[in-house]
Amino acid sequence: MEVTRERLVDPFEISEGITIPVGEYDNIGVSMNASTTQARWISASGFFSYEGFFSGIRRDWGGGFQIRPGPSLVVGANYSQNDIDLREGSFSVRIASARVRVDFTPQLSWSTLVQWDNQSDEAGLNTRLRYEIQPGNEMFIVYNLGLDTDEAYRTTTSEATIKVGWTFRF
């Protein structure tokens, strides 16, 4: 069981046409999670929660799976849904994602995540190449792409980044 308190000093639009007013909100919730071990070649997980949320209730549920056909490849997918019923209105948020990771060596890996949600009607792609130069020193080459799925997959964002993380010991 979880108890939360939130105080809003400014109203905000939580979803199109639904504004949460200023005030203090006390909520109680419960949740349940279940999963199998990720040490096996296939694993699964699921969750459900029911809680107070501002002026109403929120029900979250979802799950996913992961397949590890070999020691260097992991493929998985997840889905979650948040059903929110407030005095001010109701809406649902749905998120679907898929992930692939390839470990070429212990020092070199490539991972890709694709995610979509119904509120923004956008899909995002994040792909990352990671190279561990030596323990504590890594280099990442990252590419992010945003697509508007409502308008024939028009590109909304596109960025490439090189990151270097270096540990100095003294």
C-alpha positions as a Python dict, from the first residue, in 0.01 Angstrom:
ca = {
    (1, 'M'): (0, 0, 0),
    (2, 'E'): (123, 348, -82),
    (3, 'V'): (4, 682, 56),
    (4, 'T'): (86, 1006, -129),
    (5, 'R'): (12, 1375, -81),
    (6, 'E'): (48, 1634, -354),
    (7, 'R'): (-3, 2008, -333),
    (8, 'L'): (-57, 2198, -655),
    (9, 'V'): (11, 2569, -648),
    (10, 'D'): (-74, 2611, -1018),
    (11, 'P'): (-339, 2434, -1226),
    (12, 'F'): (-210, 2221, -1513),
    (13, 'E'): (-357, 2048, -1816),
    (14, 'I'): (-296, 1676, -1766),
    (15, 'S'): (-461, 1575, -2093),
    (16, 'E'): (-626, 1769, -2373),
    (17, 'G'): (-922, 1959, -2222),
    (18, 'I'): (-867, 1820, -1869),
    (19, 'T'): (-716, 2061, -1614),
    (20, 'I'): (-625, 1967, -1259),
    (21, 'P'): (-715, 2258, -1025),
    (22, 'V'): (-500, 2402, -746),
    (23, 'G'): (-535, 2210, -421),
    (24, 'E'): (-406, 1941, -190),
    (25, 'Y'): (-460, 1579, -289),
    (26, 'D'): (-424, 1278, -57),
    (27, 'N'): (-429, 937, -223),
    (28, 'I'): (-394, 571, -128),
    (29, 'G'): (-308, 290, -368),
    (30, 'V'): (-222, -77, -395),
    (31, 'S'): (-20, -261, -656),
    (32, 'M'): (69, -612, -758),
    (33, 'N'): (366, -729, -968),
    (34, 'A'): (461, -1072, -1096),
    (35, 'S'): (757, -1184, -1303),
    (36, 'T'): (959, -1486, -1400),
    (37, 'T'): (1337, -1496, -1376),
    (38, 'Q'): (1536, -1327, -1651),
    (39, 'A'): (1799, -1601, -1620),
    (40, 'R'): (1590, -1824, -1852),
    (41, 'W'): (1578, -1791, -2231),
    (42, 'I'): (1224, -1648, -2206),
    (43, 'S'): (1081, -1436, -1928),
    (44, 'A'): (762, -1243, -1866),
    (45, 'S'): (628, -984, -1625),
    (46, 'G'): (299, -815, -1545),
    (47, 'F'): (161, -556, -1308),
    (48, 'F'): (-163, -399, -1188),
    (49, 'S'): (-220, -100, -961),
    (50, 'Y'): (-524, 86, -834),
    (51, 'E'): (-482, 419, -661),
    (52, 'G'): (-633, 754, -590),
    (53, 'F'): (-513, 1015, -837),
    (54, 'F'): (-582, 1387, -784),
    (55, 'S'): (-966, 1413, -784),
    (56, 'G'): (-1031, 1054, -898),
    (57, 'I'): (-874, 714, -953),
    (58, 'R'): (-605, 562, -1170),
    (59, 'R'): (-577, 199, -1281),
    (60, 'D'): (-245, 94, -1435),
    (61, 'W'): (-182, -244, -1590),
    (62, 'G'): (54, -402, -1836),
    (63, 'G'): (324, -652, -1898),
    (64, 'G'): (596, -768, -2124),
    (65, 'F'): (824, -1044, -2228),
    (66, 'Q'): (1190, -1094, -2308),
    (67, 'I'): (1352, -1360, -2524),
    (68, 'R'): (1721, -1445, -2501),
    (69, 'P'): (1783, -1691, -2788),
    (70, 'G'): (2159, -1684, -2730),
    (71, 'P'): (2412, -1531, -2495),
    (72, 'S'): (2456, -1219, -2707),
    (73, 'L'): (2100, -1134, -2818),
    (74, 'V'): (1802, -1007, -2614),
    (75, 'V'): (1465, -913, -2769),
    (76, 'G'): (1166, -787, -2573),
    (77, 'A'): (838, -599, -2584),
    (78, 'N'): (623, -420, -2326),
    (79, 'Y'): (275, -271, -2311),
    (80, 'S'): (121, -56, -2039),
    (81, 'Q'): (-209, 123, -2002),
    (82, 'N'): (-314, 390, -1751),
    (83, 'D'): (-691, 441, -1722),
    (84, 'I'): (-759, 767, -1539),
    (85, 'D'): (-1104, 879, -1421),
    (86, 'L'): (-1117, 1228, -1265),
    (87, 'R'): (-1401, 1465, -1176),
    (88, 'E'): (-1266, 1687, -1454),
    (89, 'G'): (-1273, 1409, -1718),
    (90, 'S'): (-1136, 1068, -1816),
    (91, 'F'): (-859, 950, -2045),
    (92, 'S'): (-627, 657, -2109),
    (93, 'V'): (-256, 650, -2179),
    (94, 'R'): (-122, 354, -2377),
    (95, 'I'): (249, 290, -2426),
    (96, 'A'): (398, 12, -2639),
    (97, 'S'): (769, -52, -2677),
    (98, 'A'): (1012, -302, -2823),
    (99, 'R'): (1381, -344, -2743),
    (100, 'V'): (1674, -530, -2901),
    (101, 'R'): (2024, -563, -2755),
    (102, 'V'): (2321, -730, -2919),
    (103, 'D'): (2637, -791, -2714),
    (104, 'F'): (2915, -838, -2969),
    (105, 'T'): (3176, -866, -2695),
    (106, 'P'): (3173, -777, -2323),
    (107, 'Q'): (3309, -435, -2426),
    (108, 'L'): (3093, -367, -2736),
    (109, 'S'): (2713, -369, -2747),
    (110, 'W'): (2433, -219, -2955),
    (111, 'S'): (2081, -154, -2824),
    (112, 'T'): (1770, -14, -2988),
    (113, 'L'): (1439, 94, -2831),
    (114, 'V'): (1123, 184, -3023),
    (115, 'Q'): (834, 333, -2824),
    (116, 'W'): (487, 469, -2907),
    (117, 'D'): (220, 639, -2698),
    (118, 'N'): (-135, 739, -2784),
    (119, 'Q'): (-132, 1079, -2610),
    (120, 'S'): (134, 1237, -2830),
    (121, 'D'): (72, 1001, -3124),
    (122, 'E'): (448, 987, -3162),
    (123, 'A'): (691, 702, -3198),
    (124, 'G'): (1047, 736, -3083),
    (125, 'L'): (1355, 542, -3180),
    (126, 'N'): (1670, 539, -2970),
    (127, 'T'): (1967, 338, -3089),
    (128, 'R'): (2296, 328, -2903),
    (129, 'L'): (2636, 176, -2966),
    (130, 'R'): (2838, 134, -2643),
    (131, 'Y'): (3211, 70, -2630),
    (132, 'E'): (3385, 16, -2297),
    (133, 'I'): (3741, 137, -2353),
    (134, 'Q'): (3844, 5, -2011),
    (135, 'P'): (3649, -41, -1687),
    (136, 'G'): (3500, 297, -1590),
    (137, 'N'): (3569, 453, -1933),
    (138, 'E'): (3298, 428, -2198),
    (139, 'M'): (3203, 583, -2530),
    (140, 'F'): (2848, 595, -2667),
    (141, 'I'): (2725, 681, -3014),
    (142, 'V'): (2353, 759, -2985),
    (143, 'Y'): (2088, 836, -3247),
    (144, 'N'): (1735, 951, -3157),
    (145, 'L'): (1446, 986, -3401),
    (146, 'G'): (1093, 1110, -3331),
    (147, 'L'): (807, 1036, -3569),
    (148, 'D'): (456, 1182, -3574),
    (149, 'T'): (242, 872, -3633),
    (150, 'D'): (-68, 1085, -3694),
    (151, 'E'): (82, 1251, -4004),
    (152, 'A'): (224, 969, -4220),
    (153, 'Y'): (530, 922, -3997),
    (154, 'R'): (667, 1275, -4037),
    (155, 'T'): (1001, 1324, -3859),
    (156, 'T'): (965, 1555, -3557),
    (157, 'T'): (1315, 1520, -3408),
    (158, 'S'): (1644, 1375, -3519),
    (159, 'E'): (1969, 1394, -3327),
    (160, 'A'): (2302, 1217, -3313),
    (161, 'T'): (2530, 1235, -3010),
    (162, 'I'): (2870, 1105, -2911),
    (163, 'K'): (2922, 1072, -2535),
    (164, 'V'): (3242, 985, -2355),
    (165, 'G'): (3246, 895, -1988),
    (166, 'W'): (3590, 890, -1828),
    (167, 'T'): (3680, 806, -1470),
    (168, 'F'): (3978, 985, -1321),
    (169, 'R'): (4134, 808, -1025),
    (170, 'F'): (4377, 984, -800),
}
